[in-house]
Amino acid sequence: MKLQWYGTAALLVFDEAFAIAFDPFLGIRQGDLHPERIIEVEGGTLALVSDVFVTHGHFDHIIQIPALYSGGNAVIHATKTPCETLRNHGVPTKQLDIITPGGYYTVGNFEITACQGRHCQFDALLVVRTVLRYLKPGNLRHGLRLLRCNKEYPENGEILFYELKSGGKRLQIMGSMGLDGDTEYPTGADLLILPYQGKSKPEQYAASLVERLRPKAVLLDHYDNSFPPMTSRIRTAQFEKLLREKYKIPCRAMERGTTYDMEELTL
């Protein structure tokens, strides 16, 4: 089992026979008022998948799905709300598969379980910092378009956490930096993909999630500045150091264009 990161929470998980996409959103150029446009990806690999799994319905997870997959053969697996949103934006019903927490799926050699997740709750300081970025010259018009996208692409409390099994390895994927308080998650996965965005001081909060899941290794995504001014690049070095020194868990931020092999993973 191998994986690649395309920015934000967009992941490609693949082996020799099958490729699966998770939250395939490729970012928005500063000032572009059409967030559904696809930023070109070398080789276009993310579009060549049999199945797409969605963690939740926010625009930075699904807005580019119609352009990437509508009318093709890929099956889009998502909860009810994002399926309705995608249908309203032109994805044929036959390509949509409504899934729920507790669901179990097989795609080629991959066994996939969906669990209830939770979206990160933004704190006041982060909100203030974001508003200040909106007020900078040239940011307001684009920023207001992104706010409208937030309303057009609701998540409605439907957040999924995925665990994949293949070749004796376990991979866990979070779409937002939060876990459901009432869900008992499987622990000890070989690798956790943790979105590192949503708190003004994320280190201790993110560490509490790692304590709960107890993975053997952590890769960070969603830390990048993929749709400014709503986002900014988050520094990850302090958190990586915390996991290594206090928890003895290897951790690093994912890099675009790098292939991570679960059989040979060294962080």
C-alpha positions as CSV (number, residue, x, y, z in Angstrom):
1,M,0.0,0.0,0.0
2,K,1.4,3.4,-1.1
3,L,0.1,6.9,-0.8
4,Q,0.7,10.4,-2.2
5,W,-0.5,13.8,-1.0
6,Y,-1.9,16.5,-3.4
7,G,-2.4,19.3,-0.9
8,T,-5.2,20.1,1.6
9,A,-6.6,16.6,2.6
10,A,-6.3,15.1,-0.9
11,L,-4.8,11.7,-0.9
12,L,-4.2,8.9,-3.4
13,V,-3.9,5.4,-1.9
14,F,-2.8,2.7,-4.3
15,D,-1.2,-0.6,-5.0
16,E,-0.3,-2.4,-8.2
17,A,-3.9,-2.9,-9.2
18,F,-6.2,-0.2,-7.7
19,A,-6.1,3.5,-6.8
20,I,-8.4,5.3,-4.4
21,A,-8.8,9.0,-3.9
22,F,-9.7,10.7,-0.6
23,D,-11.1,14.3,-0.5
24,P,-9.7,15.2,-3.9
25,F,-9.4,19.0,-3.7
26,L,-6.3,20.5,-5.3
27,G,-6.3,24.1,-3.9
28,I,-7.3,27.5,-5.2
29,R,-5.1,30.1,-6.7
30,Q,-5.1,33.4,-4.9
31,G,-7.7,35.7,-6.4
32,D,-9.4,33.0,-8.5
33,L,-13.2,33.4,-8.1
34,H,-13.9,30.0,-9.5
35,P,-12.8,27.4,-6.8
36,E,-14.2,24.5,-8.9
37,R,-11.4,24.9,-11.3
38,I,-8.7,22.2,-11.1
39,I,-5.1,23.2,-10.6
40,E,-3.2,21.0,-12.9
41,V,-1.5,18.0,-11.3
42,E,1.5,16.4,-13.0
43,G,0.4,13.2,-14.7
44,G,-3.3,13.7,-13.7
45,T,-3.0,10.6,-11.5
46,L,-5.6,11.7,-9.0
47,A,-8.3,11.5,-11.7
48,L,-7.4,7.9,-12.6
49,V,-9.1,6.1,-9.8
50,S,-11.9,3.5,-9.4
51,D,-13.3,4.9,-6.2
52,V,-13.4,8.2,-4.3
53,F,-14.1,8.4,-0.5
54,V,-15.2,11.7,1.1
55,T,-14.6,12.5,4.8
56,H,-17.1,15.4,4.8
57,G,-18.9,17.9,2.6
58,H,-17.0,21.2,3.0
59,F,-15.9,22.8,-0.3
60,D,-12.2,22.1,0.3
61,H,-13.0,18.4,0.2
62,I,-15.5,18.0,-2.6
63,I,-15.9,21.2,-4.8
64,Q,-13.6,19.8,-7.6
65,I,-15.1,16.3,-7.6
66,P,-17.6,17.2,-10.5
67,A,-14.8,18.5,-12.7
68,L,-12.5,15.5,-11.9
69,Y,-15.0,12.6,-12.1
70,S,-18.5,13.6,-13.3
71,G,-19.6,11.3,-16.1
72,G,-16.7,8.9,-15.7
73,N,-16.6,5.5,-14.1
74,A,-15.4,6.4,-10.6
75,V,-17.8,5.8,-7.7
76,I,-18.1,8.6,-5.1
77,H,-18.6,7.3,-1.6
78,A,-19.9,9.9,0.8
79,T,-22.6,10.5,3.5
80,K,-26.0,11.9,2.6
81,T,-25.3,15.6,2.7
82,P,-22.2,15.7,0.4
83,C,-23.9,13.3,-2.0
84,E,-26.8,15.7,-2.3
85,T,-24.4,18.6,-2.8
86,L,-22.6,16.8,-5.5
87,R,-25.8,15.8,-7.2
88,N,-26.8,19.4,-7.3
89,H,-23.5,20.2,-8.9
90,G,-23.9,17.8,-11.7
91,V,-22.6,14.4,-10.5
92,P,-24.9,11.7,-11.8
93,T,-26.8,9.8,-9.2
94,K,-25.4,6.5,-10.5
95,Q,-21.9,7.5,-9.5
96,L,-22.9,8.4,-5.9
97,D,-22.9,5.8,-3.0
98,I,-24.3,7.0,0.3
99,I,-22.3,5.6,3.2
100,T,-22.7,5.8,6.9
101,P,-20.5,5.3,10.0
102,G,-19.9,1.6,10.6
103,G,-19.9,0.8,6.9
104,Y,-17.4,-1.7,5.5
105,Y,-16.2,-1.7,1.9
106,T,-13.8,-3.6,-0.3
107,V,-12.0,-2.0,-3.3
108,G,-9.5,-4.5,-4.8
109,N,-7.1,-5.5,-2.1
110,F,-8.3,-2.7,0.3
111,E,-10.6,-3.2,3.2
112,I,-12.1,0.1,4.2
113,T,-14.1,0.8,7.4
114,A,-15.9,4.2,8.0
115,C,-16.2,5.5,11.5
116,Q,-17.9,8.6,12.9
117,G,-15.5,11.5,13.1
118,R,-15.8,15.1,14.2
119,H,-14.9,18.4,12.6
120,C,-12.2,20.6,14.3
121,Q,-13.8,23.3,16.4
122,F,-12.1,26.7,15.6
123,D,-11.1,28.8,18.5
124,A,-11.6,32.6,18.8
125,L,-8.0,33.6,18.2
126,L,-7.9,31.6,15.0
127,V,-11.1,33.3,13.8
128,V,-9.7,36.8,14.6
129,R,-6.5,36.0,12.7
130,T,-8.5,34.8,9.7
131,V,-10.7,38.0,9.7
132,L,-7.5,40.2,9.7
133,R,-6.2,38.4,6.6
134,Y,-9.6,39.0,4.9
135,L,-9.2,42.8,5.5
136,K,-5.8,43.0,3.7
137,P,-5.9,44.8,0.4
138,G,-7.0,42.5,-2.5
139,N,-8.3,39.7,-0.2
140,L,-11.9,40.7,0.5
141,R,-13.6,39.8,-2.8
142,H,-12.0,36.4,-3.0
143,G,-12.5,35.8,0.7
144,L,-16.2,36.5,0.4
145,R,-16.5,34.0,-2.4
146,L,-14.9,31.4,-0.1
147,L,-17.4,32.2,2.6
148,R,-20.3,31.7,0.1
149,C,-18.7,28.3,-0.7
150,N,-18.9,27.4,3.0
151,K,-22.7,27.9,2.9
152,E,-23.0,26.0,-0.4
153,Y,-21.0,23.0,0.8
154,P,-22.3,22.1,4.3
155,E,-21.0,19.2,6.4
156,N,-24.1,18.9,8.6
157,G,-22.2,17.1,11.3
158,E,-21.4,14.2,8.9
159,I,-17.7,13.6,9.4
160,L,-16.1,10.3,8.6
161,F,-12.8,8.7,9.8
162,Y,-11.5,5.9,7.6
163,E,-9.3,2.9,8.4
164,L,-7.8,0.9,5.5
165,K,-6.3,-2.5,5.7
166,S,-4.1,-4.1,2.9
167,G,-1.1,-6.3,2.9
168,G,-1.1,-6.7,6.7
169,K,-0.9,-2.9,7.1
170,R,-3.4,-0.5,8.7
171,L,-3.8,3.1,7.6
172,Q,-6.1,5.6,9.3
173,I,-7.3,8.8,7.5
174,M,-8.8,11.8,9.2
175,G,-10.4,14.6,7.2
176,S,-10.5,17.1,10.0
177,M,-8.5,17.5,13.3
178,G,-11.2,16.1,15.5
179,L,-12.5,12.8,16.9
180,D,-16.0,11.9,18.1
181,G,-16.3,11.6,21.9
182,D,-18.6,8.6,21.8
183,T,-16.8,6.5,19.2
184,E,-14.3,3.8,20.2
185,Y,-11.7,3.9,17.5
186,P,-9.3,1.1,16.7
187,T,-5.8,1.9,18.0
188,G,-2.3,1.0,17.0
189,A,-2.5,1.6,13.2
190,D,0.7,1.5,11.3
191,L,0.2,5.1,10.0
192,L,-2.2,7.9,10.9
193,I,-2.9,10.8,8.4
194,L,-3.6,13.8,10.6
195,P,-5.0,17.1,9.3
196,Y,-3.0,19.8,11.0
197,Q,-5.3,22.8,10.7
198,G,-8.0,24.4,12.7
199,K,-6.5,25.6,16.0
200,S,-4.4,28.8,16.8
201,K,-2.2,26.6,19.0
202,P,-2.7,23.1,17.6
203,E,0.2,21.2,19.3
204,Q,-1.4,19.9,22.5
205,Y,-4.8,19.4,21.0
206,A,-3.4,17.3,18.1
207,A,-1.3,15.4,20.6
208,S,-4.4,14.4,22.6
209,L,-5.8,12.9,19.4
210,V,-2.6,10.9,18.9
211,E,-2.7,9.8,22.5
212,R,-6.2,8.4,21.9
213,L,-5.4,6.6,18.6
214,R,-1.8,5.5,19.5
215,P,-0.5,5.0,15.9
216,K,3.0,3.8,15.2
217,A,3.7,6.8,12.9
218,V,2.0,10.0,11.8
219,L,2.0,12.0,8.6
220,L,0.5,15.5,8.6
221,D,-1.6,17.0,5.8
222,H,-4.0,20.0,5.5
223,Y,-1.3,22.2,7.0
224,D,-0.7,24.1,3.7
225,N,-2.0,27.4,2.6
226,S,-4.3,25.9,-0.1
227,F,-7.1,28.5,-0.3
228,P,-6.0,31.9,1.0
229,P,-7.1,34.2,2.7
230,M,-9.2,31.6,4.6
231,T,-6.1,29.5,5.2
232,S,-2.4,30.1,6.1
233,R,0.5,27.7,6.2
234,I,0.8,26.1,9.7
235,R,4.3,25.4,11.1
236,T,4.6,21.7,12.0
237,A,8.2,21.4,13.4
238,Q,7.2,21.9,17.0
239,F,4.5,19.2,16.9
240,E,6.8,16.8,15.0
241,K,9.4,17.3,17.8
242,L,6.7,16.8,20.5
243,L,5.6,13.5,19.1
244,R,9.2,12.2,18.6
245,E,10.5,13.2,22.0
246,K,7.5,12.8,24.3
247,Y,5.5,10.0,22.6
248,K,8.3,8.3,20.7
249,I,6.2,8.4,17.6
250,P,7.8,9.4,14.3
251,C,6.1,12.3,12.6
252,R,6.6,14.6,9.6
253,A,4.6,16.8,7.3
254,M,3.8,15.2,4.0
255,E,5.5,16.6,0.9
256,R,3.8,16.9,-2.5
257,G,5.2,14.6,-5.1
258,T,6.6,12.2,-2.6
259,T,5.4,8.5,-2.6
260,Y,5.1,7.0,0.9
261,D,5.3,3.2,0.9
262,M,3.7,1.5,3.9
263,E,6.1,-1.4,3.6
264,E,9.2,0.8,3.7
265,L,8.0,3.8,5.8
266,T,10.7,5.5,7.6
267,L,10.1,9.0,9.1
